[in-house]
Amino acid sequence: MKKLAEQIKKAQDPEIKTLSGWLTSWGEQVPAEGAMDHSAHGTGGMMTTEEMDELDKASGTAFDTAFMEMMIKHHEGAVAMARTEKAEGAFPDAKKMADAIITSQTAEIARMNDFLGKS
């Protein structure tokens, strides 16, 4: 579980840096680190404050299960947004990133479902 969490962080950190760079170069505001306002495109699988509080209170197997369930929801939101980018986007590099997100996060969803015994 910890290895998977590290892999997710390792994959998403450069994506966030790239996306932030694009926003800056386009004169757009970059959301603050940890910001969860996805109102422009729905929640996008972002965890609510209540969900994060519940996760903070959990430990052991309960934590692992809650973490995976929330990450599956988060990844499903990212895959949906990436599909929208592929279908409606105009910036080739963003469409290329969308392809990579669809591939990697779909595989991570399958892996987390395996951990949860839902495969």
Biopython code that builds the backbone (N, CA, C, O; Angstrom):
import numpy as np
from Bio.PDB.StructureBuilder import StructureBuilder

atoms = [
    (1, "MET", "N", (0.831, -1.188, 0.000)),
    (1, "MET", "CA", (0.000, 0.000, 0.000)),
    (1, "MET", "C", (0.876, 1.252, 0.000)),
    (1, "MET", "O", (0.645, 2.177, -0.778)),
    (2, "LYS", "N", (1.888, 1.276, 0.882)),
    (2, "LYS", "CA", (2.766, 2.447, 0.932)),
    (2, "LYS", "C", (3.514, 2.632, -0.388)),
    (2, "LYS", "O", (3.728, 3.756, -0.841)),
    (3, "LYS", "N", (3.907, 1.510, -0.997)),
    (3, "LYS", "CA", (4.613, 1.592, -2.276)),
    (3, "LYS", "C", (3.705, 2.198, -3.342)),
    (3, "LYS", "O", (4.143, 3.030, -4.137)),
    (4, "LEU", "N", (2.452, 1.784, -3.357)),
    (4, "LEU", "CA", (1.506, 2.342, -4.322)),
    (4, "LEU", "C", (1.314, 3.838, -4.087)),
    (4, "LEU", "O", (1.318, 4.616, -5.041)),
    (5, "ALA", "N", (1.147, 4.247, -2.841)),
    (5, "ALA", "CA", (0.977, 5.666, -2.520)),
    (5, "ALA", "C", (2.195, 6.474, -2.988)),
    (5, "ALA", "O", (2.049, 7.573, -3.524)),
    (6, "GLU", "N", (3.389, 5.925, -2.782)),
    (6, "GLU", "CA", (4.609, 6.605, -3.239)),
    (6, "GLU", "C", (4.637, 6.718, -4.760)),
    (6, "GLU", "O", (5.050, 7.743, -5.301)),
    (7, "GLN", "N", (4.196, 5.662, -5.454)),
    (7, "GLN", "CA", (4.174, 5.681, -6.916)),
    (7, "GLN", "C", (3.185, 6.721, -7.433)),
    (7, "GLN", "O", (3.464, 7.422, -8.405)),
    (8, "ILE", "N", (2.029, 6.818, -6.779)),
    (8, "ILE", "CA", (1.033, 7.809, -7.176)),
    (8, "ILE", "C", (1.593, 9.213, -7.018)),
    (8, "ILE", "O", (1.468, 10.045, -7.916)),
    (9, "LYS", "N", (2.214, 9.473, -5.868)),
    (9, "LYS", "CA", (2.804, 10.793, -5.627)),
    (9, "LYS", "C", (3.902, 11.094, -6.647)),
    (9, "LYS", "O", (3.974, 12.202, -7.178)),
    (10, "LYS", "N", (4.749, 10.110, -6.916)),
    (10, "LYS", "CA", (5.848, 10.290, -7.866)),
    (10, "LYS", "C", (5.321, 10.605, -9.263)),
    (10, "LYS", "O", (5.929, 11.389, -9.990)),
    (11, "ALA", "N", (4.197, 10.000, -9.643)),
    (11, "ALA", "CA", (3.622, 10.242, -10.964)),
    (11, "ALA", "C", (2.914, 11.589, -11.031)),
    (11, "ALA", "O", (2.999, 12.285, -12.043)),
    (12, "GLN", "N", (2.211, 11.964, -9.950)),
    (12, "GLN", "CA", (1.395, 13.167, -10.005)),
    (12, "GLN", "C", (2.183, 14.452, -9.773)),
    (12, "GLN", "O", (1.787, 15.500, -10.283)),
    (13, "ASP", "N", (3.262, 14.413, -9.037)),
    (13, "ASP", "CA", (4.047, 15.628, -8.786)),
    (13, "ASP", "C", (4.512, 16.300, -10.082)),
    (13, "ASP", "O", (4.329, 17.509, -10.228)),
    (14, "PRO", "N", (5.112, 15.555, -11.036)),
    (14, "PRO", "CA", (5.526, 16.224, -12.277)),
    (14, "PRO", "C", (4.340, 16.704, -13.110)),
    (14, "PRO", "O", (4.436, 17.723, -13.793)),
    (15, "GLU", "N", (3.218, 15.974, -13.058)),
    (15, "GLU", "CA", (2.025, 16.416, -13.782)),
    (15, "GLU", "C", (1.537, 17.761, -13.238)),
    (15, "GLU", "O", (1.202, 18.667, -14.002)),
    (16, "ILE", "N", (1.504, 17.875, -11.923)),
    (16, "ILE", "CA", (1.065, 19.116, -11.285)),
    (16, "ILE", "C", (2.007, 20.261, -11.668)),
    (16, "ILE", "O", (1.561, 21.371, -11.959)),
    (17, "LYS", "N", (3.305, 19.980, -11.664)),
    (17, "LYS", "CA", (4.288, 21.010, -12.022)),
    (17, "LYS", "C", (4.086, 21.459, -13.471)),
    (17, "LYS", "O", (4.129, 22.654, -13.764)),
    (18, "THR", "N", (3.871, 20.515, -14.363)),
    (18, "THR", "CA", (3.656, 20.843, -15.772)),
    (18, "THR", "C", (2.370, 21.646, -15.958)),
    (18, "THR", "O", (2.362, 22.664, -16.650)),
    (19, "LEU", "N", (1.284, 21.181, -15.337)),
    (19, "LEU", "CA", (0.005, 21.888, -15.459)),
    (19, "LEU", "C", (0.106, 23.306, -14.896)),
    (19, "LEU", "O", (-0.426, 24.251, -15.479)),
    (20, "SER", "N", (0.788, 23.447, -13.768)),
    (20, "SER", "CA", (0.975, 24.773, -13.169)),
    (20, "SER", "C", (1.785, 25.673, -14.096)),
    (20, "SER", "O", (1.493, 26.862, -14.223)),
    (21, "GLY", "N", (2.789, 25.115, -14.737)),
    (21, "GLY", "CA", (3.592, 25.880, -15.688)),
    (21, "GLY", "C", (2.776, 26.360, -16.871)),
    (21, "GLY", "O", (2.924, 27.496, -17.320)),
    (22, "TRP", "N", (1.907, 25.484, -17.378)),
    (22, "TRP", "CA", (1.048, 25.889, -18.487)),
    (22, "TRP", "C", (0.135, 27.031, -18.055)),
    (22, "TRP", "O", (-0.002, 28.021, -18.773)),
    (23, "LEU", "N", (-0.487, 26.899, -16.892)),
    (23, "LEU", "CA", (-1.375, 27.965, -16.414)),
    (23, "LEU", "C", (-0.631, 29.286, -16.294)),
    (23, "LEU", "O", (-1.135, 30.329, -16.712)),
    (24, "THR", "N", (0.566, 29.243, -15.723)),
    (24, "THR", "CA", (1.365, 30.460, -15.559)),
    (24, "THR", "C", (1.682, 31.081, -16.921)),
    (24, "THR", "O", (1.556, 32.293, -17.099)),
    (25, "SER", "N", (2.089, 30.255, -17.874)),
    (25, "SER", "CA", (2.446, 30.775, -19.192)),
    (25, "SER", "C", (1.240, 31.350, -19.936)),
    (25, "SER", "O", (1.398, 32.193, -20.819)),
    (26, "TRP", "N", (0.039, 30.897, -19.580)),
    (26, "TRP", "CA", (-1.182, 31.414, -20.204)),
    (26, "TRP", "C", (-1.775, 32.577, -19.416)),
    (26, "TRP", "O", (-2.844, 33.080, -19.761)),
    (27, "GLY", "N", (-1.088, 33.005, -18.361)),
    (27, "GLY", "CA", (-1.569, 34.120, -17.567)),
    (27, "GLY", "C", (-2.743, 33.759, -16.662)),
    (27, "GLY", "O", (-3.495, 34.635, -16.236)),
    (28, "GLU", "N", (-2.897, 32.490, -16.374)),
    (28, "GLU", "CA", (-3.984, 32.019, -15.511)),
    (28, "GLU", "C", (-3.474, 31.822, -14.089)),
    (28, "GLU", "O", (-2.278, 31.629, -13.868)),
    (29, "GLN", "N", (-4.382, 31.874, -13.139)),
    (29, "GLN", "CA", (-4.020, 31.673, -11.736)),
    (29, "GLN", "C", (-3.773, 30.195, -11.461)),
    (29, "GLN", "O", (-4.545, 29.339, -11.893)),
    (30, "VAL", "N", (-2.708, 29.905, -10.750)),
    (30, "VAL", "CA", (-2.392, 28.537, -10.334)),
    (30, "VAL", "C", (-3.000, 28.327, -8.957)),
    (30, "VAL", "O", (-2.738, 29.107, -8.042)),
    (31, "PRO", "N", (-3.819, 27.270, -8.795)),
    (31, "PRO", "CA", (-4.406, 27.016, -7.478)),
    (31, "PRO", "C", (-3.312, 26.795, -6.433)),
    (31, "PRO", "O", (-2.238, 26.280, -6.742)),
    (32, "ALA", "N", (-3.601, 27.190, -5.201)),
    (32, "ALA", "CA", (-2.657, 26.977, -4.110)),
    (32, "ALA", "C", (-2.459, 25.484, -3.909)),
    (32, "ALA", "O", (-3.364, 24.688, -4.160)),
    (33, "GLU", "N", (-1.269, 25.112, -3.456)),
    (33, "GLU", "CA", (-0.982, 23.711, -3.200)),
    (33, "GLU", "C", (-2.004, 23.152, -2.219)),
    (33, "GLU", "O", (-2.263, 23.738, -1.168)),
    (34, "GLY", "N", (-2.581, 22.004, -2.585)),
    (34, "GLY", "CA", (-3.574, 21.376, -1.724)),
    (34, "GLY", "C", (-4.970, 21.922, -1.905)),
    (34, "GLY", "O", (-5.905, 21.467, -1.246)),
    (35, "ALA", "N", (-5.129, 22.911, -2.806)),
    (35, "ALA", "CA", (-6.465, 23.490, -3.025)),
    (35, "ALA", "C", (-7.387, 22.432, -3.597)),
    (35, "ALA", "O", (-6.985, 21.610, -4.421)),
    (36, "MET", "N", (-8.636, 22.468, -3.142)),
    (36, "MET", "CA", (-9.585, 21.460, -3.597)),
    (36, "MET", "C", (-10.773, 22.076, -4.314)),
    (36, "MET", "O", (-11.832, 21.451, -4.359)),
    (37, "ASP", "N", (-10.649, 23.263, -4.872)),
    (37, "ASP", "CA", (-11.761, 23.882, -5.562)),
    (37, "ASP", "C", (-11.777, 23.446, -7.022)),
    (37, "ASP", "O", (-11.010, 23.945, -7.845)),
    (38, "HIS", "N", (-12.650, 22.522, -7.318)),
    (38, "HIS", "CA", (-12.810, 22.046, -8.685)),
    (38, "HIS", "C", (-14.189, 22.426, -9.190)),
    (38, "HIS", "O", (-14.769, 21.718, -10.014)),
    (39, "SER", "N", (-14.720, 23.542, -8.701)),
    (39, "SER", "CA", (-16.083, 23.948, -9.018)),
    (39, "SER", "C", (-16.299, 24.179, -10.507)),
    (39, "SER", "O", (-17.421, 24.040, -10.995)),
    (40, "ALA", "N", (-15.264, 24.522, -11.221)),
    (40, "ALA", "CA", (-15.426, 24.797, -12.644)),
    (40, "ALA", "C", (-15.710, 23.525, -13.443)),
    (40, "ALA", "O", (-16.281, 23.592, -14.532)),
    (41, "HIS", "N", (-15.320, 22.383, -12.915)),
    (41, "HIS", "CA", (-15.520, 21.129, -13.644)),
    (41, "HIS", "C", (-16.043, 20.016, -12.748)),
    (41, "HIS", "O", (-15.720, 18.848, -12.963)),
    (42, "GLY", "N", (-16.835, 20.355, -11.763)),
    (42, "GLY", "CA", (-17.337, 19.342, -10.849)),
    (42, "GLY", "C", (-16.275, 19.028, -9.812)),
    (42, "GLY", "O", (-15.243, 19.697, -9.755)),
    (43, "THR", "N", (-16.514, 18.036, -9.010)),
    (43, "THR", "CA", (-15.559, 17.726, -7.950)),
    (43, "THR", "C", (-14.347, 16.983, -8.467)),
    (43, "THR", "O", (-13.303, 16.988, -7.816)),
    (44, "GLY", "N", (-14.456, 16.347, -9.611)),
    (44, "GLY", "CA", (-13.301, 15.667, -10.181)),
    (44, "GLY", "C", (-12.720, 14.601, -9.278)),
    (44, "GLY", "O", (-11.541, 14.267, -9.392)),
    (45, "GLY", "N", (-13.533, 14.058, -8.377)),
    (45, "GLY", "CA", (-13.062, 13.017, -7.487)),
    (45, "GLY", "C", (-12.274, 13.527, -6.305)),
    (45, "GLY", "O", (-11.671, 12.741, -5.575)),
    (46, "MET", "N", (-12.267, 14.838, -6.104)),
    (46, "MET", "CA", (-11.547, 15.380, -4.955)),
    (46, "MET", "C", (-12.292, 15.034, -3.668)),
    (46, "MET", "O", (-13.522, 15.054, -3.610)),
    (47, "MET", "N", (-11.515, 14.720, -2.653)),
    (47, "MET", "CA", (-12.093, 14.352, -1.374)),
    (47, "MET", "C", (-12.661, 15.588, -0.683)),
    (47, "MET", "O", (-12.109, 16.685, -0.769)),
    (48, "THR", "N", (-13.769, 15.378, -0.003)),
    (48, "THR", "CA", (-14.344, 16.466, 0.773)),
    (48, "THR", "C", (-13.556, 16.627, 2.063)),
    (48, "THR", "O", (-12.793, 15.741, 2.447)),
    (49, "THR", "N", (-13.738, 17.737, 2.718)),
    (49, "THR", "CA", (-13.099, 17.966, 4.015)),
    (49, "THR", "C", (-13.532, 16.890, 4.999)),
    (49, "THR", "O", (-12.724, 16.404, 5.790)),
    (50, "GLU", "N", (-14.806, 16.519, 4.949)),
    (50, "GLU", "CA", (-15.324, 15.487, 5.853)),
    (50, "GLU", "C", (-14.644, 14.143, 5.606)),
    (50, "GLU", "O", (-14.283, 13.440, 6.551)),
    (51, "GLU", "N", (-14.471, 13.789, 4.329)),
    (51, "GLU", "CA", (-13.791, 12.532, 4.005)),
    (51, "GLU", "C", (-12.348, 12.555, 4.493)),
    (51, "GLU", "O", (-11.857, 11.566, 5.038)),
    (52, "MET", "N", (-11.674, 13.674, 4.297)),
    (52, "MET", "CA", (-10.286, 13.778, 4.760)),
    (52, "MET", "C", (-10.207, 13.678, 6.277)),
    (52, "MET", "O", (-9.282, 13.066, 6.811)),
    (53, "ASP", "N", (-11.179, 14.281, 6.981)),
    (53, "ASP", "CA", (-11.214, 14.181, 8.439)),
    (53, "ASP", "C", (-11.407, 12.738, 8.886)),
    (53, "ASP", "O", (-10.755, 12.282, 9.825)),
    (54, "GLU", "N", (-12.303, 12.020, 8.213)),
    (54, "GLU", "CA", (-12.531, 10.607, 8.542)),
    (54, "GLU", "C", (-11.273, 9.788, 8.279)),
    (54, "GLU", "O", (-10.925, 8.913, 9.073)),
    (55, "LEU", "N", (-10.602, 10.061, 7.194)),
    (55, "LEU", "CA", (-9.360, 9.354, 6.882)),
    (55, "LEU", "C", (-8.312, 9.638, 7.948)),
    (55, "LEU", "O", (-7.573, 8.743, 8.357)),
    (56, "ASP", "N", (-8.253, 10.875, 8.392)),
    (56, "ASP", "CA", (-7.289, 11.269, 9.421)),
    (56, "ASP", "C", (-7.514, 10.508, 10.726)),
    (56, "ASP", "O", (-6.564, 10.242, 11.462)),
    (57, "LYS", "N", (-8.763, 10.158, 11.012)),
    (57, "LYS", "CA", (-9.101, 9.449, 12.246)),
    (57, "LYS", "C", (-8.885, 7.941, 12.136)),
    (57, "LYS", "O", (-8.827, 7.253, 13.155)),
    (58, "ALA", "N", (-8.766, 7.418, 10.920)),
    (58, "ALA", "CA", (-8.639, 5.974, 10.705)),
    (58, "ALA", "C", (-7.193, 5.517, 10.887)),
    (58, "ALA", "O", (-6.257, 6.315, 10.838)),
    (59, "SER", "N", (-7.041, 4.218, 11.097)),
    (59, "SER", "CA", (-5.700, 3.630, 11.172)),
    (59, "SER", "C", (-5.769, 2.180, 10.726)),
    (59, "SER", "O", (-6.845, 1.593, 10.615)),
    (60, "GLY", "N", (-4.596, 1.619, 10.476)),
    (60, "GLY", "CA", (-4.509, 0.209, 10.099)),
    (60, "GLY", "C", (-5.276, -0.114, 8.834)),
    (60, "GLY", "O", (-5.265, 0.653, 7.871)),
    (61, "THR", "N", (-5.941, -1.257, 8.847)),
    (61, "THR", "CA", (-6.691, -1.730, 7.687)),
    (61, "THR", "C", (-7.811, -0.767, 7.309)),
    (61, "THR", "O", (-8.082, -0.565, 6.125)),
    (62, "ALA", "N", (-8.463, -0.174, 8.305)),
    (62, "ALA", "CA", (-9.537, 0.784, 8.023)),
    (62, "ALA", "C", (-8.989, 1.977, 7.239)),
    (62, "ALA", "O", (-9.642, 2.464, 6.316)),
    (63, "PHE", "N", (-7.790, 2.451, 7.601)),
    (63, "PHE", "CA", (-7.168, 3.551, 6.869)),
    (63, "PHE", "C", (-6.867, 3.124, 5.438)),
    (63, "PHE", "O", (-7.208, 3.828, 4.487)),
    (64, "ASP", "N", (-6.220, 1.951, 5.289)),
    (64, "ASP", "CA", (-5.858, 1.478, 3.951)),
    (64, "ASP", "C", (-7.078, 1.362, 3.053)),
    (64, "ASP", "O", (-7.040, 1.779, 1.895)),
    (65, "THR", "N", (-8.159, 0.799, 3.576)),
    (65, "THR", "CA", (-9.387, 0.632, 2.795)),
    (65, "THR", "C", (-9.973, 1.985, 2.412)),
    (65, "THR", "O", (-10.316, 2.209, 1.251)),
    (66, "ALA", "N", (-10.088, 2.886, 3.381)),
    (66, "ALA", "CA", (-10.647, 4.218, 3.103)),
    (66, "ALA", "C", (-9.767, 4.973, 2.108)),
    (66, "ALA", "O", (-10.280, 5.623, 1.197)),
    (67, "PHE", "N", (-8.449, 4.890, 2.277)),
    (67, "PHE", "CA", (-7.525, 5.559, 1.362)),
    (67, "PHE", "C", (-7.731, 5.051, -0.060)),
    (67, "PHE", "O", (-7.853, 5.845, -0.994)),
    (68, "MET", "N", (-7.771, 3.734, -0.226)),
    (68, "MET", "CA", (-7.925, 3.174, -1.576)),
    (68, "MET", "C", (-9.270, 3.551, -2.184)),
    (68, "MET", "O", (-9.342, 3.885, -3.366)),
    (69, "GLU", "N", (-10.330, 3.500, -1.392)),
    (69, "GLU", "CA", (-11.646, 3.864, -1.924)),
    (69, "GLU", "C", (-11.673, 5.327, -2.368)),
    (69, "GLU", "O", (-12.250, 5.653, -3.406)),
    (70, "MET", "N", (-11.049, 6.205, -1.580)),
    (70, "MET", "CA", (-10.998, 7.620, -1.952)),
    (70, "MET", "C", (-10.099, 7.843, -3.162)),
    (70, "MET", "O", (-10.414, 8.659, -4.028)),
    (71, "MET", "N", (-8.987, 7.125, -3.226)),
    (71, "MET", "CA", (-8.087, 7.287, -4.363)),
    (71, "MET", "C", (-8.709, 6.746, -5.641)),
    (71, "MET", "O", (-8.480, 7.295, -6.719)),
    (72, "ILE", "N", (-9.493, 5.677, -5.538)),
    (72, "ILE", "CA", (-10.190, 5.164, -6.719)),
    (72, "ILE", "C", (-11.135, 6.244, -7.240)),
    (72, "ILE", "O", (-11.159, 6.524, -8.438)),
    (73, "LYS", "N", (-11.913, 6.849, -6.346)),
    (73, "LYS", "CA", (-12.832, 7.920, -6.739)),
    (73, "LYS", "C", (-12.056, 9.088, -7.360)),
    (73, "LYS", "O", (-12.468, 9.645, -8.378)),
    (74, "HIS", "N", (-10.932, 9.450, -6.740)),
    (74, "HIS", "CA", (-10.089, 10.542, -7.239)),
    (74, "HIS", "C", (-9.566, 10.216, -8.644)),
    (74, "HIS", "O", (-9.630, 11.050, -9.547)),
    (75, "HIS", "N", (-9.053, 9.007, -8.814)),
    (75, "HIS", "CA", (-8.526, 8.600, -10.114)),
    (75, "HIS", "C", (-9.633, 8.539, -11.163)),
    (75, "HIS", "O", (-9.411, 8.935, -12.307)),
    (76, "GLU", "N", (-10.813, 8.053, -10.800)),
    (76, "GLU", "CA", (-11.917, 8.021, -11.750)),
    (76, "GLU", "C", (-12.260, 9.429, -12.223)),
    (76, "GLU", "O", (-12.570, 9.635, -13.397)),
    (77, "GLY", "N", (-12.206, 10.398, -11.308)),
    (77, "GLY", "CA", (-12.436, 11.792, -11.686)),
    (77, "GLY", "C", (-11.367, 12.294, -12.632)),
    (77, "GLY", "O", (-11.669, 12.995, -13.598)),
    (78, "ALA", "N", (-10.112, 11.939, -12.365)),
    (78, "ALA", "CA", (-9.010, 12.367, -13.232)),
    (78, "ALA", "C", (-9.140, 11.748, -14.620)),
    (78, "ALA", "O", (-8.902, 12.419, -15.625)),
    (79, "VAL", "N", (-9.516, 10.479, -14.679)),
    (79, "VAL", "CA", (-9.685, 9.807, -15.973)),
    (79, "VAL", "C", (-10.813, 10.470, -16.759)),
    (79, "VAL", "O", (-10.688, 10.682, -17.965)),
    (80, "ALA", "N", (-11.908, 10.795, -16.084)),
    (80, "ALA", "CA", (-13.024, 11.463, -16.762)),
    (80, "ALA", "C", (-12.589, 12.824, -17.309)),
    (80, "ALA", "O", (-12.921, 13.169, -18.443)),
    (81, "MET", "N", (-11.848, 13.601, -16.509)),
    (81, "MET", "CA", (-11.368, 14.903, -16.981)),
    (81, "MET", "C", (-10.392, 14.738, -18.135)),
    (81, "MET", "O", (-10.403, 15.533, -19.075)),
    (82, "ALA", "N", (-9.544, 13.710, -18.074)),
    (82, "ALA", "CA", (-8.586, 13.466, -19.151)),
    (82, "ALA", "C", (-9.313, 13.094, -20.445)),
    (82, "ALA", "O", (-8.908, 13.510, -21.531)),
    (83, "ARG", "N", (-10.380, 12.315, -20.323)),
    (83, "ARG", "CA", (-11.159, 11.973, -21.528)),
    (83, "ARG", "C", (-11.797, 13.226, -22.127)),
    (83, "ARG", "O", (-11.857, 13.367, -23.349)),
    (84, "THR", "N", (-12.272, 14.132, -21.276)),
    (84, "THR", "CA", (-12.835, 15.391, -21.761)),
    (84, "THR", "C", (-11.759, 16.200, -22.480)),
    (84, "THR", "O", (-12.013, 16.773, -23.539)),
    (85, "GLU", "N", (-10.556, 16.246, -21.901)),
    (85, "GLU", "CA", (-9.456, 16.969, -22.543)),
    (85, "GLU", "C", (-9.150, 16.380, -23.916)),
    (85, "GLU", "O", (-8.962, 17.121, -24.882)),
    (86, "LYS", "N", (-9.100, 15.062, -24.007)),
    (86, "LYS", "CA", (-8.821, 14.420, -25.298)),
    (86, "LYS", "C", (-9.886, 14.762, -26.329)),
    (86, "LYS", "O", (-9.577, 14.991, -27.498)),
    (87, "ALA", "N", (-11.147, 14.796, -25.891)),
    (87, "ALA", "CA", (-12.257, 15.033, -26.815)),
    (87, "ALA", "C", (-12.415, 16.502, -27.185)),
    (87, "ALA", "O", (-12.767, 16.823, -28.320)),
    (88, "GLU", "N", (-12.157, 17.393, -26.237)),
    (88, "GLU", "CA", (-12.485, 18.801, -26.450)),
    (88, "GLU", "C", (-11.285, 19.745, -26.435)),
    (88, "GLU", "O", (-11.404, 20.907, -26.825)),
    (89, "GLY", "N", (-10.140, 19.256, -25.991)),
    (89, "GLY", "CA", (-8.974, 20.116, -25.852)),
    (89, "GLY", "C", (-8.343, 20.492, -27.182)),
    (89, "GLY", "O", (-8.538, 19.822, -28.197)),
    (90, "ALA", "N", (-7.582, 21.580, -27.153)),
    (90, "ALA", "CA", (-6.911, 22.066, -28.366)),
    (90, "ALA", "C", (-5.390, 22.009, -28.242)),
    (90, "ALA", "O", (-4.691, 22.015, -29.255)),
    (91, "PHE", "N", (-4.868, 21.955, -27.017)),
    (91, "PHE", "CA", (-3.423, 22.013, -26.786)),
    (91, "PHE", "C", (-2.841, 20.598, -26.875)),
    (91, "PHE", "O", (-3.124, 19.763, -26.015)),
    (92, "PRO", "N", (-2.026, 20.315, -27.912)),
    (92, "PRO", "CA", (-1.528, 18.953, -28.132)),
    (92, "PRO", "C", (-0.800, 18.344, -26.930)),
    (92, "PRO", "O", (-0.964, 17.158, -26.647)),
    (93, "ASP", "N", (-0.005, 19.141, -26.228)),
    (93, "ASP", "CA", (0.723, 18.590, -25.089)),
    (93, "ASP", "C", (-0.229, 18.175, -23.969)),
    (93, "ASP", "O", (0.021, 17.184, -23.283)),
    (94, "ALA", "N", (-1.310, 18.918, -23.780)),
    (94, "ALA", "CA", (-2.302, 18.551, -22.759)),
    (94, "ALA", "C", (-3.034, 17.278, -23.169)),
    (94, "ALA", "O", (-3.341, 16.438, -22.323)),
    (95, "LYS", "N", (-3.312, 17.132, -24.453)),
    (95, "LYS", "CA", (-3.978, 15.920, -24.930)),
    (95, "LYS", "C", (-3.061, 14.710, -24.761)),
    (95, "LYS", "O", (-3.521, 13.611, -24.451)),
    (96, "LYS", "N", (-1.767, 14.922, -24.965)),
    (96, "LYS", "CA", (-0.795, 13.842, -24.773)),
    (96, "LYS", "C", (-0.738, 13.456, -23.289)),
    (96, "LYS", "O", (-0.696, 12.273, -22.953)),
    (97, "MET", "N", (-0.737, 14.464, -22.402)),
    (97, "MET", "CA", (-0.751, 14.178, -20.970)),
    (97, "MET", "C", (-2.028, 13.443, -20.594)),
    (97, "MET", "O", (-2.003, 12.528, -19.771)),
    (98, "ALA", "N", (-3.141, 13.840, -21.193)),
    (98, "ALA", "CA", (-4.423, 13.180, -20.911)),
    (98, "ALA", "C", (-4.342, 11.694, -21.241)),
    (98, "ALA", "O", (-4.840, 10.865, -20.479)),
    (99, "ASP", "N", (-3.727, 11.349, -22.356)),
    (99, "ASP", "CA", (-3.534, 9.935, -22.707)),
    (99, "ASP", "C", (-2.759, 9.192, -21.624)),
    (99, "ASP", "O", (-3.129, 8.093, -21.211)),
    (100, "ALA", "N", (-1.679, 9.817, -21.178)),
    (100, "ALA", "CA", (-0.844, 9.182, -20.154)),
    (100, "ALA", "C", (-1.614, 9.010, -18.846)),
    (100, "ALA", "O", (-1.486, 7.984, -18.179)),
    (101, "ILE", "N", (-2.411, 10.008, -18.479)),
    (101, "ILE", "CA", (-3.209, 9.937, -17.247)),
    (101, "ILE", "C", (-4.233, 8.816, -17.354)),
    (101, "ILE", "O", (-4.414, 8.050, -16.408)),
    (102, "ILE", "N", (-4.897, 8.714, -18.488)),
    (102, "ILE", "CA", (-5.887, 7.649, -18.674)),
    (102, "ILE", "C", (-5.240, 6.288, -18.503)),
    (102, "ILE", "O", (-5.775, 5.425, -17.807)),
    (103, "THR", "N", (-4.099, 6.093, -19.131)),
    (103, "THR", "CA", (-3.408, 4.803, -19.061)),
    (103, "THR", "C", (-2.929, 4.491, -17.650)),
    (103, "THR", "O", (-3.212, 3.416, -17.121)),
    (104, "SER", "N", (-2.208, 5.424, -17.039)),
    (104, "SER", "CA", (-1.603, 5.137, -15.738)),
    (104, "SER", "C", (-2.645, 5.035, -14.630)),
    (104, "SER", "O", (-2.570, 4.143, -13.786)),
    (105, "GLN", "N", (-3.613, 5.944, -14.632)),
    (105, "GLN", "CA", (-4.560, 5.938, -13.520)),
    (105, "GLN", "C", (-5.597, 4.823, -13.659)),
    (105, "GLN", "O", (-6.115, 4.347, -12.649)),
    (106, "THR", "N", (-5.910, 4.399, -14.878)),
    (106, "THR", "CA", (-6.775, 3.237, -15.047)),
    (106, "THR", "C", (-6.078, 1.991, -14.493)),
    (106, "THR", "O", (-6.711, 1.156, -13.847)),
    (107, "ALA", "N", (-4.787, 1.872, -14.746)),
    (107, "ALA", "CA", (-4.025, 0.740, -14.199)),
    (107, "ALA", "C", (-3.973, 0.796, -12.671)),
    (107, "ALA", "O", (-4.082, -0.235, -12.007)),
    (108, "GLU", "N", (-3.806, 1.999, -12.113)),
    (108, "GLU", "CA", (-3.780, 2.138, -10.651)),
    (108, "GLU", "C", (-5.145, 1.825, -10.042)),
    (108, "GLU", "O", (-5.214, 1.250, -8.955)),
    (109, "ILE", "N", (-6.225, 2.190, -10.718)),
    (109, "ILE", "CA", (-7.566, 1.852, -10.238)),
    (109, "ILE", "C", (-7.708, 0.327, -10.166)),
    (109, "ILE", "O", (-8.198, -0.207, -9.172)),
    (110, "ALA", "N", (-7.279, -0.364, -11.217)),
    (110, "ALA", "CA", (-7.362, -1.830, -11.237)),
    (110, "ALA", "C", (-6.544, -2.431, -10.100)),
    (110, "ALA", "O", (-6.977, -3.380, -9.447)),
    (111, "ARG", "N", (-5.370, -1.876, -9.871)),
    (111, "ARG", "CA", (-4.504, -2.380, -8.788)),
    (111, "ARG", "C", (-5.151, -2.172, -7.414)),
    (111, "ARG", "O", (-5.113, -3.063, -6.566)),
    (112, "MET", "N", (-5.744, -0.995, -7.199)),
    (112, "MET", "CA", (-6.401, -0.737, -5.906)),
    (112, "MET", "C", (-7.640, -1.615, -5.746)),
    (112, "MET", "O", (-7.918, -2.097, -4.648)),
    (113, "ASN", "N", (-8.387, -1.826, -6.831)),
    (113, "ASN", "CA", (-9.531, -2.734, -6.748)),
    (113, "ASN", "C", (-9.082, -4.158, -6.407)),
    (113, "ASN", "O", (-9.769, -4.872, -5.676)),
    (114, "ASP", "N", (-7.926, -4.565, -6.941)),
    (114, "ASP", "CA", (-7.356, -5.873, -6.589)),
    (114, "ASP", "C", (-7.074, -5.939, -5.088)),
    (114, "ASP", "O", (-7.421, -6.919, -4.430)),
    (115, "PHE", "N", (-6.441, -4.889, -4.547)),
    (115, "PHE", "CA", (-6.154, -4.842, -3.116)),
    (115, "PHE", "C", (-7.435, -4.975, -2.301)),
    (115, "PHE", "O", (-7.453, -5.620, -1.253)),
    (116, "LEU", "N", (-8.501, -4.360, -2.792)),
    (116, "LEU", "CA", (-9.778, -4.383, -2.084)),
    (116, "LEU", "C", (-10.580, -5.651, -2.354)),
    (116, "LEU", "O", (-11.649, -5.847, -1.777)),
    (117, "GLY", "N", (-10.068, -6.505, -3.226)),
    (117, "GLY", "CA", (-10.780, -7.739, -3.560)),
    (117, "GLY", "C", (-11.970, -7.511, -4.467)),
    (117, "GLY", "O", (-12.930, -8.281, -4.451)),
    (118, "LYS", "N", (-11.906, -6.440, -5.266)),
    (118, "LYS", "CA", (-13.024, -6.084, -6.138)),
    (118, "LYS", "C", (-12.710, -6.338, -7.607)),
    (118, "LYS", "O", (-13.329, -5.723, -8.476)),
    (119, "SER", "N", (-11.786, -7.208, -7.903)),
    (119, "SER", "CA", (-11.449, -7.416, -9.310)),
    (119, "SER", "C", (-12.231, -8.552, -9.907)),
    (119, "SER", "O", (-12.067, -8.862, -11.087)),
]
sb = StructureBuilder()
sb.init_structure("model")
sb.init_model(0)
sb.init_chain("A")
sb.init_seg("    ")
for serial, (resi, resn, name, xyz) in enumerate(atoms, 1):
    if name == "N":
        sb.init_residue(resn, " ", resi, " ")
    sb.init_atom(name, np.array(xyz, "f"), 0.0, 1.0, " ", f" {name:<3s}", serial, name[0])
structure = sb.get_structure()
